[in-house]
């Protein structure tokens, strides 16, 4: 692909990212913020009880809760959408025509699904998101570092699985090679789960149903983002890459050399 096509894909990736971020914002606001408010109420009740019913332990908020749930949330998700959309578009520019006989929309869907799995679901299963009032403040740095380590490890293992699958395909066939590569990925991730440290910092009095709903809402936000991105970006790239005479987009994006 030439530089003009890559630049056009980058712009469309950022546009799709913003739209997907807006969809995720709606889910986060209507599904997730009520869970956050409930967790904050529990945290404040604990703080109030720890100070004997007085208000001496309360600190003035630098940013109001209303601003956090509206402007702050919108800014975070829309900036995330632009940044991640641009990165995904660059990955798409490299992958189209290289990962199989897939058209523009199918390639976009595959990349979005793979991103959801490797960037969020795999790390989430080991280090799930916690609401306020859950987690030891002294371990937040370690937990954050391990989460991003899990993200990096998941991405590297996914890339390795794709490379191994392609190398095994001539001898085993596409189906068997895919199964073998996927099994190797699952095995490696399982070993990472087993050897990396875990954290059990949920208080006994924190409602299990609230924790479950909060974590489901965070998963719903990411699923909405990546599903929306895959559909929107796939539509935009198909319009870009399929020429006016109906030529196949895969031919436009076939790697040279």
N, C-alpha and C positions, 0 to 999 in steps of 0.2 A: 504494500500500500504506500502511496506517496504521502508527502508531508501534509498536503491539503486535505486528504481524506482523514488522516490521523487527527488533524486540527478540528475538522468538522465533527468527528466522533467525540473528541474531547468536549466540545461545546454541547453536544447532544447528551453526553453523559452527565454533565453538570446540570443541564435543564431537567433531565429525568430524575437526577438526585434531589433537586429542589422539590419537584412535585411529589416524589416518594416520601421525602422528609415531611411535607405538609400532611400527607395521608397518615404517616406515623405519628405526627403531632396530634391529630384528632384522636387516634387510639390511645395515646399516652394521656391526653387530658381527660377524656371521658371514662377510660377504663382504669388507668393507673393512679391518677392523682387522689382519688378517694381512698385508695389503699395507703398512700403516703400520708394523707391527713390522719387516718386512723392510727398509723404507727407513731406519728409525731405526738398525738394525744396520749398514747401510752408512755412515750419517752418523757413528756412533760409531767405526767402523773407520778412517774418514778422519781423525777427530780424534785418535785414538790414534796413527796413523802420523805426523801432523803434529807431535806432541810426542815423537817419537823412541821410541815404545813405552812412554813413561811415562804416568802418569795425572794429570800436573800441570794439564792443561787442562780437566779435568772439573769441572763445577759441580753442586752439590747441587740436586736437583729440588725446586721449591716444591710441585708436585703430582705424586704418583707416577703412573707410566704405567698402573698398574692402575686408579687412580681416573679418569684421563683416559678410558680405554677403557670404563668402566662408568658411574659416577655422572655424570661430566662429559658424556659423550656423550648419556646419557639426558636430562639436564637441558637440554642445548642443543636436542635435537630435539623434546622435548615443549613447551618454551617457544616454539620456532619454530612448532610445530603450532598452539598456541593463538593466537598473534599473527597468523599468516598465515591461519588458518581464519576468524578474525574479520574480517579485511580482505576475504577472498574472499566472505564472506557479505554484506558491505555492497555489494560489486560486484554480486553476484547479485541483491540486492534492487532495485538500479537496472536491471539488464539484463533481468530477467524480463518478458517482454511487449514489450520494446523492440528486441530484436535479431532478431526473426523469430518465426514461428509454431511455437515450441518449447515443450514441456511442462517441468515442473520438473526431471525427471531429465536430459533432453537438455540443458537450459540449464546444469545443474551440470557435466555432462561437457564441454560446450564451454568453459566458464570454466576448468575444471581443465586441459584440454588447451592452451588459449591461455596460461594462466599458466606451465605447464611450458615451452612454446616460447619465450615472450618473456622470462620472468624467469630461466630457466636455460639452455636449449639454445642460444639465439642468443648470449648472452655467453660461454658455455662454449666454443663453436667458435672464438672469437677469443682468449679468455683462459682456457684450461683449468686445472683444479685441479692443483696440484703437491704431491707427497708430501714428507716431510722429506728433506733432502740435495739437493733440486732447487730452484734459484732463488737469485739473489743477494740477501742480506739488505739490501743498500743500495738495492735497487729495490722492496722490498716495498710501501712506501707508494705509490709511483707505480703499481704494478701493481694494488693494491687500488682506488685512485681510478679508474683506467681501467675496471676491471671494473664498478664501480657506475655509471660514466658510460655504459657499454654497456647495462646493465640499464635505466637511465632512457631512453636513446635508443630501445631496443627497445620499451619500453612506449608511448612517445609515438608512434612510427611505427605501432605496431599500432592504437592508437586512431585515428590519422589514416586508416589503411587502412579501418577500419570505417566512418568517417564518409564517406569518398570513395566506398566501395562502395555505401552507401545512397543517396547523391546520384546516382550513375551508374545505379542500378537502373531508374528509370522509363524512361530512354532506351535502355539496352543490354539490359535484362532481368537477372534475378537472377544467372544463371549467368555471363554475360559480365562483369557488373559485379564479381562475386567474383573472377574470373580477373584482371581488370585491377587491382583493388586489391591482390591477392596479389602480382602481378608488380611493382607499384610498391613494395611492402614489401620484397621480395627485392632489388630494385635499390638501394633506399636503404641497406639493411643491407650490401650488397656494397660500396657506396662507403665506408661507415663502416669496414668491414674493411680497405679499401685505404689509407685515409688515417690511421687511428689507428695509433700505434706498436705494434710487436710485440716479443716477447721470446723469445730462444732461449738459455736458461740451463741446459739439461740437460747435465750433465757427460758426457764421452765414455765414462767407465767406469761410468755408471749403466745398469743393465739396461733395455733398451727394453721387454722383456716386462713387467717390474714396473711401469714407468710406464704402459703400456697398461692393465694390470689395475687399477691404482689409479684411473685416470680413468674406466674403465668402471664401477667400483664406485661412484664418486661419482654418475655418471649414473643407475645403478640405484637409488640411494637416493632421488634426486629423482623419478624415474619412479614408484617405489613410493609415495612420499608423495602425489603428485598423482593417480595412478590411484586409490589408496585414498580420498583425499578426495572425488574426483568421485563415486565409487560410493556412499560412505557418506552424504555430504551430499545427494546426489540422492534417496536413499531417505528420509532424514529430512524433507527439504523436501516431498516428495510426500505424506507422511503429514500434514504440517502444512497444506499449502495445498489439498489436495483435501478439500472439506467432506464431512460425513456423508451428504448427499443425493446425492453423486456428481457435484457440479458440477465443471466443468473448472477446474483451478488457474490456467490462463492468464487466465480471466475474473476471478479474485480479484485477480490481480496486474496487470491492465491499467492502464496509466498514465491518470491523469485529466487532461484538458486538453491 
